Amino acid sequence: MVCVFDCETIPDLELVKKNYEITQDDEILICEEAFDYQEKQTGSSFLPIPFHQVVTISAVIADDYGKFIKVGTFKGSEEEIIRDFFKFIDTKKPKLISFNGRGFDMPMLFVRALKYNLSLPAYFDNTNKWENYRSRYSENFHIDLIEVLGSYGAVRGLKLDVVASMAGLPGKFDVHGDDVYKLYFDGEGKKIEEYCESDVLNTYWLWLKYELLKGNILKSDYYTYLEIMAEALEDQKYYTEVFRNYIKKELLNA
């Protein structure tokens, strides 16, 4: 089984107020003041990982060969989202696919999991020293596309949106990561979920291209998997028509 995943987060307001010089009361303004303070201190508005409260984890599930099965979202409180995601990994032991999952998503989840005393034994199992989830040079457990496409740091600054757009995928076409905190505090949780799902669809499609690049799948398989994905997408999701149109365009090259 393959699991292509991505997380969306917002600033942890309680932690932010404890550690930053906050003068605002409004949730959105608190976030923006924290971003400004962080940028003045470090040159980047990106908050350290303990400050990232998880609001969504989305995933594409595919079979062992890469054939698309479904896309969906882990929902609930932060504790429930992380717990259910960890339980899925621990019981199903899927191959994980991500874009910067080693650099951000998994370390962030581990740090946030400390708050709830959660466990993920499968990820830390090193019975086989070279073949496990934490091995950076084995692709049997976790493929981080930003690493393998960037030669493990030789190419910096890869962005999912840019790589996806270059490769003929939709990329980010409606919402961007910087919008998530505003959407969350405006009560737009469904929009965040669908945005996160569109990100994992981009990542899944990019991974198929990577598998084709390596020769792990045939070009005929690649086109078949795209057709399966187009058929499986739910009609009511805002991203469905966009992805189907891009897939149609790709299939014209078959």
SEGUDO-308257 format. One line per 4 residues: number of its first residue (from 1); their letters; for each residue x, y, z of N, C-alpha, C. Coordinates in pm, 1 decimal. Example, Ala and Ser with C-alpha at 12.3 -4.5 7.8 and 13.67 -1.06 7.14 Angstrom:
BEGIN
1) as) 1319.0:-569.0:780.0:1230.0:-450.0:780.0:1320.0:-330.0:780.0 | 1285.0:-225.0:708.0:1367.0:-106.0:714.0:1290.0:3.0:787.0 .
//
This chain:
BEGIN
1) mvcv) 83.5:-120.0:0.0:0.0:0.0:0.0:87.3:125.4:0.0 | 41.8:226.6:-71.4:112.2:354.5:-79.4:25.3:463.1:-17.4 | 86.2:551.8:60.7:15.9:664.0:122.7:90.7:792.9:90.8 | 29.0:876.1:8.2:85.0:1007.4:-25.1:18.9:1108.7:67.6 .
5) fdce) 96.0:1176.1:150.8:34.7:1257.6:256.8:87.0:1400.6:260.2 | 8.8:1485.3:325.0:47.5:1625.4:345.2:-29.6:1679.5:464.8 | 30.2:1771.7:536.5:-32.0:1833.3:655.1:-55.3:1981.8:631.2 | -160.9:2032.8:691.3:-183.6:2177.5:697.7:-188.8:2218.7:844.1 .
9) tipd) -127.4:2331.1:874.2:-117.3:2376.4:1012.9:-153.5:2523.5:1025.9 | -182.6:2562.3:1149.1:-200.8:2702.3:1185.0:-112.0:2729.1:1307.1 | -83.8:2853.6:1337.5:-8.6:2881.0:1459.3:-84.9:2837.6:1584.3 | -15.5:2777.8:1679.0:-72.4:2742.2:1809.4:-82.8:2871.7:1889.9 .
13) lelv) -202.4:2927.3:1897.9:-219.4:3059.5:1957.9:-174.7:3063.7:2102.6 | -204.7:2958.1:2177.9:-165.0:2954.8:2319.1:-13.3:2959.3:2332.8 | 55.1:2881.2:2252.7:201.2:2878.1:2259.1:261.2:3008.2:2207.1 | 199.3:3063.3:2102.4:245.5:3190.0:2046.5:239.0:3300.1:2152.0 .
17) kkny) 126.7:3308.1:2223.2:109.8:3414.6:2322.7:205.6:3399.5:2440.5 | 246.7:3277.0:2467.3:342.4:3253.0:2576.1:484.6:3291.7:2537.5 | 515.1:3287.0:2408.0:654.2:3300.7:2365.6:684.3:3422.1:2278.8 | 582.0:3493.3:2233.3:603.7:3611.9:2151.4:542.3:3734.6:2219.7 .
21) eitq) 589.0:3850.2:2179.8:536.6:3975.2:2234.3:410.2:4012.4:2156.7 | 298.0:3959.0:2201.0:171.1:3975.0:2130.1:87.7:4085.7:2193.6 | 37.2:4175.8:2109.6:-46.3:4286.0:2158.2:-188.8:4276.9:2105.7 | -213.4:4184.5:2011.3:-343.5:4173.9:1946.2:-434.7:4073.9:2018.4 .
25) ddei) -566.5:4087.4:1995.0:-664.7:3994.1:2051.0:-729.2:3905.8:1942.9 | -741.5:3959.5:1822.9:-801.8:3885.4:1712.4:-709.0:3771.3:1667.7 | -768.2:3650.7:1642.4:-685.7:3533.5:1609.8:-596.4:3556.3:1488.2 | -653.1:3612.2:1382.5:-574.6:3634.5:1260.4:-463.9:3736.0:1285.8 .
29) lice) -494.4:3841.4:1359.0:-393.4:3943.3:1387.8:-284.4:3889.2:1480.6 | -320.7:3797.7:1570.6:-220.3:3733.5:1657.1:-121.0:3655.3:1570.4 | -174.8:3579.1:1475.0:-88.8:3502.1:1384.6:4.9:3594.2:1308.0 | -49.4:3702.4:1254.8:30.3:3792.1:1172.0:135.1:3865.9:1253.8 .
33) eafd) 101.4:3897.3:1379.5:200.8:3960.8:1465.8:313.6:3863.5:1497.8 | 279.5:3735.7:1518.4:381.4:3633.2:1542.8:472.1:3616.3:1420.6 | 412.1:3616.6:1301.1:491.7:3605.1:1178.0:589.0:3723.1:1166.9 | 538.3:3842.7:1194.0:623.2:3962.1:1185.2:737.1:3955.9:1286.3 .
37) yqek) 704.1:3915.0:1408.1:806.2:3905.5:1513.9:913.1:3803.4:1474.6 | 870.4:3687.3:1423.1:964.2:3583.2:1382.5:1055.3:3631.1:1269.5 | 996.6:3705.9:1175.4:1075.5:3754.6:1062.5:1181.1:3855.4:1108.0 | 1146.3:3939.0:1203.1:1243.1:4035.6:1254.7:1357.3:3965.0:1327.3 .
41) qtgs) 1326.6:3853.6:1392.6:1427.9:3780.5:1468.8:1517.8:3695.5:1379.7 | 1460.3:3636.0:1274.0:1535.4:3535.8:1196.6:1547.3:3565.1:1047.6 | 1469.8:3661.5:997.7:1469.3:3687.9:855.0:1365.9:3606.2:779.3 | 1294.9:3518.6:850.3:1189.3:3437.4:789.7:1068.1:3438.2:881.7 .
45) sflp) 949.1:3447.6:823.9:826.3:3448.1:903.8:780.9:3307.4:941.1 | 851.4:3205.7:892.9:812.3:3067.0:918.3:840.0:3032.1:1064.5 | 735.4:2993.3:1136.7:749.3:2964.1:1278.7:818.2:2829.6:1301.6 | 891.5:2814.1:1411.2:951.9:2684.8:1445.0:844.3:2577.5:1460.4 .
49) ipfh) 879.9:2451.0:1438.6:779.2:2345.0:1430.3:693.6:2326.6:1555.3 | 740.8:2355.2:1677.8:648.6:2337.4:1790.6:526.0:2427.9:1785.5 | 534.2:2537.2:1708.5:424.3:2633.9:1701.5:319.3:2597.2:1596.4 | 338.6:2484.7:1526.3:247.1:2446.9:1417.5:140.1:2350.5:1468.4 .
53) qvvt) 20.0:2400.1:1484.7:-93.4:2316.9:1526.1:-156.8:2252.5:1403.4 | -170.0:2121.3:1405.5:-222.0:2047.5:1290.2:-373.6:2062.7:1281.3 | -421.6:2102.1:1163.8:-567.0:2112.2:1142.6:-615.6:2012.7:1037.5 | -524.7:1960.5:955.4:-563.7:1867.5:849.4:-445.5:1779.7:809.1 .
57) isav) -470.7:1652.3:789.8:-378.1:1564.6:718.4:-458.9:1496.1:609.1 | -417.1:1514.5:485.4:-484.1:1449.4:372.5:-391.8:1345.5:311.7 | -452.2:1248.0:243.1:-372.4:1140.0:185.4:-437.8:1082.3:62.0 | -354.7:1046.4:-34.2:-395.1:960.1:-145.1:-351.0:819.3:-108.2 .
61) iadd) -442.0:724.9:-120.9:-408.7:584.4:-96.4:-405.0:513.2:-231.6 | -296.8:441.0:-256.4:-281.1:363.3:-379.1:-238.0:222.1:-342.9 | -250.5:130.8:-438.8:-207.6:-6.0:-410.2:-55.9:-18.0:-424.1 | -4.1:-137.3:-406.0:141.0:-157.9:-406.6:205.9:-119.4:-539.0 .
65) ygkf) 128.2:-120.0:-646.5:182.1:-88.0:-778.8:167.9:59.5:-813.3 | 98.4:134.3:-727.3:78.6:276.6:-751.9:-57.0:312.7:-805.4 | -144.5:214.6:-823.0:-278.3:241.6:-877.6:-364.3:315.0:-775.5 | -421.3:425.9:-816.5:-501.6:512.9:-730.3:-623.0:438.1:-674.8 .
69) ikvg) -644.6:453.6:-542.9:-762.7:396.4:-478.7:-857.7:507.3:-433.4 | -805.7:602.6:-354.4:-891.9:709.8:-304.7:-806.8:824.8:-250.4 | -870.8:937.7:-231.2:-810.1:1051.8:-163.5:-905.1:1093.4:-52.0 | -850.7:1127.8:63.6:-935.3:1165.9:176.0:-857.1:1240.9:281.1 .
73) tfkg) -926.1:1273.1:390.5:-868.5:1358.6:494.4:-895.8:1301.3:632.5 | -793.8:1303.2:717.6:-809.9:1269.8:859.0:-868.0:1392.9:928.2 | -978.7:1375.2:1001.2:-1050.2:1488.9:1059.5:-1060.6:1476.0:1210.9 | -1095.1:1588.3:1275.6:-1115.0:1589.4:1419.8:-1027.7:1693.2:1486.7 .
77) seee) -1008.2:1677.8:1616.5:-916.7:1765.4:1689.9:-774.1:1731.8:1647.8 | -680.0:1815.6:1684.4:-540.5:1787.4:1650.7:-498.5:1650.7:1704.3 | -533.6:1621.0:1827.5:-498.3:1492.4:1886.8:-556.6:1377.5:1805.1 | -682.8:1389.1:1765.9:-748.2:1281.7:1690.2:-685.5:1264.7:1552.1 .
81) iird) -653.4:1376.2:1487.0:-593.7:1369.8:1353.3:-459.1:1297.8:1357.9 | -372.4:1340.0:1450.0:-239.4:1277.7:1458.0:-250.5:1132.8:1503.8 | -335.2:1107.7:1602.3:-352.7:971.1:1652.3:-398.9:877.4:1541.8 | -499.0:919.7:1465.1:-553.2:833.5:1360.2:-452.1:812.3:1247.9 .
85) ffkf) -376.4:916.0:1215.1:-273.1:902.9:1111.5:-163.4:807.8:1157.9 | -119.8:822.2:1282.0:-17.6:732.7:1336.9:-68.3:588.5:1341.7 | -193.1:571.2:1381.3:-251.3:436.6:1388.0:-254.4:373.0:1249.6 | -288.9:451.8:1148.8:-291.1:402.0:1011.9:-152.7:353.9:969.4 .
89) idtk) -50.1:434.5:996.3:86.0:395.3:960.1:128.7:272.1:1038.4 | 96.2:269.8:1166.7:141.7:160.8:1253.2:77.8:27.5:1216.1 | -48.2:30.6:1173.4:-118.1:-94.5:1142.9:-101.7:-136.6:996.7 | -105.5:-41.1:904.1:-98.5:-73.6:760.7:45.0:-75.7:707.3 .
93) kpkl) 134.7:-0.4:773.1:274.8:9.6:731.6:288.3:40.0:581.5 | 225.7:147.3:536.7:231.7:181.6:394.1:366.5:242.0:356.3 | 396.3:241.1:227.3:507.6:321.5:178.6:459.0:466.1:177.6 | 532.1:554.8:241.5:493.9:695.7:249.0:557.2:773.7:134.3 .
97) isfn) 478.9:863.5:76.4:525.7:954.1:-28.3:492.8:1095.9:16.7 | 588.2:1185.3:6.3:564.1:1322.7:50.9:646.9:1419.9:-31.2 | 620.8:1547.0:-10.6:705.0:1653.0:-65.9:748.4:1738.2:52.6 | 869.8:1716.5:98.0:926.9:1776.9:219.4:870.8:1713.9:346.5 .
101) grgf) 824.4:1589.9:335.9:772.9:1520.2:454.0:878.6:1489.4:557.3 | 1001.5:1463.0:511.9:1110.5:1439.4:608.0:1158.4:1569.8:671.2 | 1154.1:1676.8:590.5:1206.2:1804.2:639.8:1110.8:1878.4:729.9 | 977.9:1858.1:708.9:881.4:1930.9:790.7:773.3:1842.5:851.0 .
105) dmpm) 693.2:1776.1:767.6:570.3:1712.7:816.0:594.3:1611.4:928.4 | 682.3:1514.0:906.1:702.5:1411.6:1008.5:768.2:1467.4:1134.9 | 875.8:1548.2:1125.6:931.0:1605.9:1249.1:828.5:1689.9:1325.1 | 747.9:1766.2:1251.8:644.6:1847.6:1316.4:543.0:1759.4:1387.4 .
109) lfvr) 500.3:1651.5:1321.3:403.2:1560.6:1382.5:459.2:1494.7:1507.0 | 586.9:1457.9:1503.0:647.7:1395.2:1621.2:649.6:1492.6:1738.9 | 686.0:1618.6:1711.3:691.7:1718.8:1818.6:551.8:1744.9:1874.0 | 453.6:1760.9:1786.5:317.1:1786.1:1833.7:259.7:1664.5:1906.6 .
113) alky) 300.9:1543.6:1866.4:252.6:1420.9:1931.4:296.6:1412.6:2076.7 | 407.0:1478.9:2111.2:454.8:1477.4:2249.8:350.5:1537.6:2344.4 | 271.2:1629.9:2291.8:169.1:1696.2:2372.4:61.0:1598.6:2416.9 | 38.2:1493.8:2336.3:-73.9:1402.0:2360.6:-28.6:1260.5:2398.4 .
117) nlsl) 102.2:1243.1:2420.2:156.8:1111.6:2458.3:119.2:1002.5:2357.1 | 135.0:1035.6:2229.1:102.8:941.2:2122.2:225.7:858.7:2084.4 | 200.9:742.3:2023.5:309.7:652.3:1985.6:300.1:614.0:1839.1 | 416.4:588.2:1778.3:424.1:539.7:1641.0:542.5:443.2:1630.1 .
121) payf) 532.3:324.9:1690.0:644.9:230.5:1692.5:696.3:192.0:1554.4 | 606.7:174.8:1457.0:649.2:128.1:1324.6:749.5:223.1:1261.1 | 733.6:352.8:1283.7:822.8:449.5:1219.4:963.1:444.6:1278.9 | 973.1:401.7:1403.7:1102.3:400.9:1471.3:1164.9:262.0:1477.8 .
125) dntn) 1102.0:166.3:1413.6:1154.5:29.9:1410.6:1279.0:24.7:1321.4 | 1392.7:-5.2:1380.3:1515.8:-15.0:1301.7:1575.6:-155.4:1309.3 | 1485.1:-255.6:1309.4:1530.2:-395.4:1307.8:1625.0:-417.7:1190.8 | 1589.1:-363.0:1075.2:1678.9:-362.0:960.2:1741.3:-223.2:953.3 .
129) kwen) 1869.4:-216.2:978.9:1939.0:-88.0:991.6:1925.6:-0.7:866.9 | 1922.6:-61.2:749.3:1924.4:16.3:625.9:1787.8:28.0:559.2 | 1692.3:-52.3:602.2:1559.3:-50.5:541.2:1455.1:-20.2:648.2 | 1423.6:107.3:665.5:1323.0:148.6:762.8:1271.9:287.5:724.9 .
133) yrsr) 1170.4:334.1:796.9:1107.6:462.2:762.0:1203.7:580.4:772.8 | 1303.1:570.0:859.6:1392.0:684.4:880.5:1516.1:680.5:793.7 | 1535.5:573.1:718.7:1651.8:564.1:630.8:1633.7:656.8:511.0 | 1722.2:751.4:495.5:1710.4:850.3:388.3:1744.5:792.1:252.2 .
137) ysen) 1814.7:681.0:250.3:1862.1:628.0:122.6:1791.7:499.0:82.6 | 1681.5:467.5:148.7:1596.1:356.8:106.6:1462.7:414.3:60.9 | 1415.8:370.6:-54.8:1288.1:419.6:-106.8:1175.5:319.5:-82.0 | 1199.7:221.4:0.9:1098.8:119.0:26.8:999.9:158.0:135.3 .
141) fhid) 1031.7:263.3:213.6:945.2:301.5:324.5:893.0:444.6:311.1 | 981.1:538.8:277.9:939.2:679.1:268.3:1019.2:746.1:157.4 | 948.1:791.8:54.6:1010.5:869.6:-51.8:969.4:1014.8:-34.4 | 1067.2:1100.9:-6.8:1042.3:1244.2:-1.4:1087.5:1300.8:-135.5 .
145) liev) 992.3:1344.8:-216.9:1024.3:1387.5:-352.9:1116.9:1507.5:-357.4 | 1112.3:1591.1:-256.1:1201.5:1707.2:-256.9:1346.5:1662.7:-240.6 | 1366.3:1546.8:-176.5:1500.9:1492.1:-160.7:1546.8:1421.6:-287.7 | 1464.4:1328.8:-336.0:1510.3:1247.0:-449.2:1519.0:1326.7:-578.7 .
149) lgsy) 1431.8:1426.6:-596.2:1440.5:1510.5:-714.9:1550.1:1614.4:-701.1 | 1581.1:1652.0:-577.5:1685.3:1749.4:-553.2:1817.4:1687.9:-514.5 | 1833.4:1558.1:-540.2:1958.4:1487.9:-511.2:2002.9:1508.1:-366.7 | 1906.9:1497.2:-274.1:1935.2:1505.8:-130.9:2010.1:1634.9:-94.5 .
153) gavr) 1962.1:1746.4:-145.3:2016.4:1876.0:-104.8:2100.3:1943.8:-210.9 | 2132.2:1873.1:-319.1:2216.4:1933.5:-422.5:2143.2:2045.2:-496.5 | 2011.4:2034.8:-503.4:1929.7:2139.2:-565.1:1837.6:2195.8:-458.7 | 1849.1:2323.2:-430.8:1769.5:2383.6:-323.9:1655.2:2466.8:-381.7 .
157) glkl) 1556.3:2491.4:-296.1:1449.0:2580.7:-333.7:1340.3:2516.8:-417.4 | 1333.7:2382.3:-421.7:1226.1:2317.9:-496.2:1092.5:2342.9:-426.4 | 993.7:2384.3:-501.8:858.9:2407.5:-450.4:762.9:2315.6:-524.3 | 671.1:2253.1:-450.7:575.2:2163.2:-513.2:499.4:2232.4:-624.7 .
161) dvva) 452.7:2353.2:-599.9:373.2:2426.4:-698.2:450.7:2448.2:-827.0 | 577.7:2488.2:-813.1:660.3:2517.9:-930.6:692.4:2391.3:-1008.9 | 735.0:2286.0:-937.5:768.9:2160.2:-1004.3:645.2:2101.4:-1071.2 | 531.4:2105.0:-999.4:406.9:2051.8:-1056.0:367.0:2127.3:-1182.2 .
165) smag) 370.3:2259.5:-1177.0:332.2:2340.6:-1293.3:425.9:2314.9:-1411.1 | 555.5:2304.5:-1382.9:652.8:2276.4:-1487.6:625.5:2143.4:-1555.9 | 580.7:2045.0:-1474.1:560.5:1909.2:-1525.1:423.4:1887.7:-1587.1 | 341.9:1993.4:-1595.7:210.9:1981.6:-1658.4:98.9:1942.8:-1564.4 .
169) lpgk) 120.0:1960.9:-1435.1:18.4:1931.6:-1333.8:-49.6:2062.3:-1293.2 | -165.0:2054.3:-1225.9:-235.9:2177.8:-1188.5:-157.5:2268.5:-1093.4 | -82.9:2208.9:-998.8:-17.9:2291.5:-897.1:-122.5:2357.0:-807.7 | -86.3:2470.0:-747.8:-179.3:2542.5:-660.1:-256.0:2643.3:-745.8 .
173) fdvh) -386.8:2626.0:-753.2:-464.6:2707.7:-846.0:-573.8:2788.7:-777.7 | -592.8:2772.8:-648.3:-700.2:2845.4:-580.5:-652.9:2898.0:-446.4 | -610.3:2806.4:-360.5:-563.9:2839.4:-225.4:-414.3:2813.6:-216.5 | -345.3:2890.0:-130.8:-204.3:2867.2:-103.6:-185.9:2844.0:46.0 .
177) gddv) -73.2:2784.8:81.9:-47.6:2751.8:221.6:-56.3:2871.7:314.0 | -18.0:2987.8:263.4:-20.9:3109.1:345.4:-162.8:3152.8:379.9 | -261.7:3096.9:310.5:-401.6:3134.1:335.0:-467.0:3050.6:444.8 | -402.8:2940.9:486.7:-469.6:2841.6:571.1:-516.3:2899.4:704.2 .
181) ykly) -431.7:2977.4:770.4:-471.1:3028.9:902.2:-591.3:3122.2:892.1 | -598.3:3201.5:785.1:-713.0:3290.2:766.5:-839.6:3209.1:740.5 | -828.2:3107.2:654.8:-943.2:3021.6:625.6:-992.4:2952.3:751.6 | -899.2:2905.3:834.2:-935.7:2832.1:955.4:-1015.6:2921.0:1050.3 .
185) fdge) -965.4:3040.4:1076.6:-1033.4:3128.8:1171.3:-1157.1:3196.0:1111.1 | -1173.9:3183.1:980.0:-1297.1:3228.2:915.2:-1398.4:3114.4:902.3 | -1365.3:2998.9:959.9:-1457.4:2885.8:958.3:-1463.4:2810.7:826.8 | -1357.1:2819.7:746.7:-1354.5:2755.7:615.1:-1277.0:2622.9:620.2 .
189) gkki) -1312.4:2537.9:715.9:-1241.5:2410.7:731.3:-1250.1:2321.5:609.1 | -1366.0:2318.0:544.5:-1383.5:2233.8:425.8:-1291.3:2278.1:313.0 | -1273.3:2408.0:300.1:-1185.6:2458.6:195.0:-1040.8:2418.6:220.9 | -1001.2:2416.5:348.8:-866.0:2372.7:384.5:-848.0:2225.7:349.3 .
193) eeyc) -948.1:2144.0:382.2:-940.6:2000.8:351.2:-924.1:1977.3:201.4 | -1002.9:2046.0:120.8:-996.6:2025.2:-23.3:-866.0:2079.7:-80.7 | -814.9:2187.7:-21.4:-684.2:2238.8:-63.6:-575.3:2136.2:-34.3 | -579.0:2077.1:85.2:-479.1:1977.8:122.7:-490.3:1854.4:32.8 .
197) esdv) -613.4:1814.8:1.1:-633.4:1701.2:-88.8:-577.8:1731.8:-228.4 | -594.2:1854.4:-274.7:-539.1:1889.6:-406.3:-386.8:1883.0:-404.1 | -326.7:1917.3:-291.3:-181.0:1907.8:-278.0:-133.7:1762.9:-285.7 | -204.7:1671.3:-218.8:-160.5:1531.1:-223.6:-188.5:1469.4:-360.9 .
201) lnty) -290.1:1519.7:-431.6:-312.9:1473.8:-568.6:-197.8:1517.7:-659.2 | -151.4:1641.5:-642.5:-34.1:1687.6:-716.3:87.9:1602.3:-682.7 | 104.0:1572.2:-554.0:220.6:1494.3:-510.0:214.1:1352.0:-563.4 | 95.0:1291.6:-560.0:77.3:1157.0:-614.1:112.3:1154.2:-762.9 .
205) wlwl) 59.1:1250.0:-837.8:84.2:1254.3:-981.9:233.5:1274.2:-1008.5 | 297.0:1362.2:-930.9:440.6:1384.7:-946.5:519.2:1257.3:-914.7 | 473.2:1182.8:-814.0:538.4:1056.2:-780.2:525.3:956.0:-894.7 | 408.4:951.8:-962.1:394.2:863.8:-1078.2:497.4:898.9:-1184.8 .
209) kyel) 519.5:1026.8:-1207.4:620.6:1068.9:-1304.0:760.6:1026.6:-1259.1 | 784.1:1031.3:-1128.6:913.3:986.6:-1075.1:930.7:835.7:-1094.3 | 824.3:759.2:-1071.2:829.6:614.3:-1093.2:854.3:583.5:-1241.2 | 794.6:662.3:-1330.1:818.7:646.9:-1473.0:963.8:681.9:-1506.9 .
213) lkgn) 1013.5:787.9:-1446.1:1152.2:829.9:-1466.3:1249.5:718.3:-1429.9 | 1220.1:648.3:-1320.8:1307.9:540.5:-1274.3:1289.5:411.1:-1352.4 | 1182.2:402.4:-1430.3:1154.2:280.0:-1502.2:1079.1:177.4:-1420.0 | 1023.0:220.4:-1307.6:946.3:128.2:-1222.8:807.5:98.2:-1278.7 .
217) ilks) 755.2:189.9:-1360.7:628.3:163.9:-1428.5:645.4:196.1:-1576.5 | 564.5:133.6:-1658.1:564.9:160.9:-1800.8:482.2:285.1:-1830.2 | 506.9:346.5:-1944.5:429.1:464.3:-1981.6:281.3:429.6:-1993.3 | 250.5:309.0:-2041.1:110.6:266.4:-2051.2:46.6:256.9:-1912.7 .
221) dyyt) 124.1:210.3:-1812.4:73.9:205.8:-1674.5:46.9:346.8:-1623.3 | 140.2:436.1:-1651.8:127.5:575.2:-1607.4:-3.8:636.0:-1656.7 | -32.7:620.7:-1784.5:-156.5:676.6:-1839.7:-279.6:606.2:-1782.8 | -269.4:476.9:-1761.4:-381.2:402.8:-1702.6:-410.0:451.7:-1561.3 .
225) ylei) -306.0:473.4:-1482.5:-324.0:519.8:-1344.6:-387.4:658.6:-1341.3 | -352.4:743.4:-1437.9:-414.9:875.8:-1445.9:-563.4:863.9:-1478.1 | -597.6:774.6:-1569.3:-738.7:753.2:-1602.8:-816.6:704.3:-1481.3 | -755.2:614.6:-1404.6:-820.2:562.2:-1283.2:-842.0:674.7:-1182.3 .
229) maea) -740.6:760.8:-1166.6:-754.5:872.8:-1073.7:-867.7:965.3:-1116.4 | -874.1:997.7:-1245.0:-978.1:1087.3:-1294.0:-1117.4:1030.5:-1267.7 | -1132.2:900.0:-1286.2:-1260.8:834.4:-1263.3:-1298.2:832.6:-1115.5 | -1198.5:819.3:-1028.0:-1224.9:800.6:-884.8:-1254.3:929.8:-810.3 .
233) ledq) -1215.8:1044.3:-866.3:-1235.7:1171.2:-796.4:-1384.2:1202.1:-780.1 | -1420.3:1256.2:-663.0:-1560.0:1287.4:-634.9:-1602.4:1413.4:-710.1 | -1720.1:1407.8:-771.2:-1766.7:1518.7:-855.0:-1785.7:1649.1:-777.9 | -1820.6:1639.6:-649.5:-1854.7:1760.8:-575.6:-1732.9:1837.5:-523.2 .
237) kyyt) -1613.8:1782.6:-538.5:-1494.4:1852.7:-491.1:-1454.4:1961.1:-591.4 | -1411.2:2076.3:-541.6:-1385.7:2189.2:-631.1:-1266.9:2164.4:-723.9 | -1175.3:2075.9:-682.5:-1055.8:2052.5:-762.4:-1076.0:1946.6:-871.0 | -1186.8:1873.8:-866.6:-1203.9:1757.3:-954.1:-1198.9:1793.7:-1101.9 .
241) evfr) -1275.1:1894.1:-1141.9:-1278.9:1931.9:-1284.0:-1141.8:1978.2:-1331.2 | -1070.6:2050.4:-1243.2:-937.0:2098.2:-1279.9:-844.7:1980.4:-1308.5 | -840.8:1882.8:-1216.8:-752.4:1768.5:-1236.8:-794.3:1685.0:-1357.4 | -923.2:1667.9:-1375.9:-968.6:1590.0:-1492.3:-927.8:1656.7:-1623.1 .
245) nyik) -936.9:1788.6:-1627.7:-897.7:1859.5:-1749.8:-747.7:1846.6:-1775.4 | -667.4:1855.9:-1669.7:-522.7:1840.1:-1686.4:-487.1:1697.3:-1726.9 | -560.2:1600.1:-1672.6:-536.2:1460.5:-1710.0:-572.4:1437.8:-1856.5 | -684.8:1495.4:-1901.4:-723.1:1484.1:-2042.3:-612.2:1538.0:-2132.5 .
249) kell) -556.2:1651.3:-2091.9:-448.4:1712.0:-2169.8:-326.6:1620.6:-2174.6 | -296.1:1556.6:-2061.0:-181.7:1464.8:-2054.9:-205.9:1340.9:-2140.7 | -331.0:1292.3:-2140.1:-362.0:1171.7:-2216.1:-355.7:1195.7:-2367.0 | -369.1:1319.9:-2409.5:-356.1:1350.9:-2551.2:-215.3:1322.1:-2601.7 .
253) na) -119.5:1318.8:-2508.2:18.8:1290.4:-2545.0:50.7:1141.2:-2542.2 | -49.4:1060.4:-2503.3:-26.0:915.8:-2489.7:3.2:851.1:-2626.2 .
//
